[in-house]
Amino acid sequence: MMQSPLPVRDGVNATRLRLPDEGPWDTAMDYMMHRWGHIDPQGIEDRFDAGEIVGEAGIPLDRATPLRNHTFIWYYRTLPPETRIPVELNILHQDDHLLVVDKPHFLPTTPGGTYIQESALVRLRNRLDLPDLIPMHRLDRMTAGILLLSTNPETRGKYQVLFEKRQVQKEYECVAAAEPAPGHPAVDYPAVVRNRMTKSRSYLLAEVVDGEPNAETRIERLRTFDGPGSEPPGAEVACNAADGAAGRRALYRLEPHSGKTHQLRVHMASLGLGIVNDAFYPELLDKAPDDYAKPLQLLARGIRFVDPITGKRVEHRSGLELSEAR
């Protein structure tokens, strides 16, 4: 990946923009005005005048720099103010190569959309003064638990290879109904769900399609217990996991052997066991503000691998607990 000539600032990388090879624009500023002039034309002019927009090797551009002089340019975005997400990151381990943290529910792993400063990566870069920090994998914003980040660019590739070759074993826990929803067959545990998943074109969802399987999860039911407001022990009551209705529930261990988007949530829902407080699966609920009292009941409990530096087998486990587990 092309190295940015601008350093990380406030925990955030500079934005890279590729300039077109041709078009009706004479200068780089003309093109930026075409893209974003309707938002802040004065701000764009001020940045060029101040030399805050640079090309390869950090060469500042000005208003008259021809479009053809640069293929890529870099600049810092003007970040809107963000409301702090009322959750905290716990550091579990730190050495010369890795940082291991417990990511809370609701906090995204990396910057994106409306979450920039309020992401695990940017918070940790600023908190620890580690501008080179990079996550080795991702957890969904609504998923909590173990997150590994590389602190050392020189050894980063050794850990990336582990993930690419699927030499990292991950273990999750979730809370869902103890028995499948009506219309779904009973499940024999441990169960293995294996199918082909793809991202939906209509929304930010994943879906199961026909074809060669590319996603696999092993599911084990650890224990069952009464849900809130449930009937007396032994009574079976249908439970809509998404809205947390009353009924028998269970704690499950999930072991993914692939890493598709929303894989665990889709696989549980496919068994009629939608995870408690899941607003996407099995049914997409209307968009609503985050309810911090009802986090998705999915936790990245542990991660295991052979450390490529020491050669020793390593395991890190989350200190968090699912609020609906009993």
Helices and strands as residue ranges (DSSP letters): E 15-18, H 28-36, H 41-49, G 56-58, G 67-69, E 72-75, E 90-94, E 98-103, H 120-128, E 134-135, E 144-150, H 156-164, E 169-177, E 191-199, E 206-209, E 215-226, G 241-243, E 248-256, H 263-270, E 298-306, E 313-317
